[in-house]
Amino acid sequence: MQHSGSHISSIPWLSLPRLLRARKHYTAREVLQRLQVERADDPRTAAVHAAAGQIGVWSNLLSERMVSELGRSAQRLPTIVFWYRQGVSPCEIGRRLSPMGGAWDANRALDAAAALIAQALNRGDVALLAA
């Protein structure tokens, strides 16, 4: 019994290029996950680590609206990313940001920083560094 090529995969042939393109796109969630990976053997993890280290590249993408929403945390985003990379819990990061701060404050700032890092990666602003 012979099977045609269309029965080998459950992914439609026409959607394959779209799926491959989607793999190149970084998300804020992926950035946060890869920031906590110690070993950067994977090229995408290495790219995230390189991009996070290029503070001037991603922090320049911070809009006035984000600055307004984050308040004083906006100026501390590089430090927040550093603490997160070192394994400091969001609860502790929040306390370091403000005496009444908590995990919510840290997570909001981390989400913003991760979105900026992902944006820089997707724009190709750090492509040469990751290579």
PyMOL commands that set and color helices and strands:
alter all, ss='L'
color gray80, all
select helices_A, chain A and resi 5-7+13-24+28-35+43-53+55-59+64-85+90-97+103-123+127-130
alter helices_A, ss='H'
color red, helices_A
deselect
rebuild
show_as cartoon
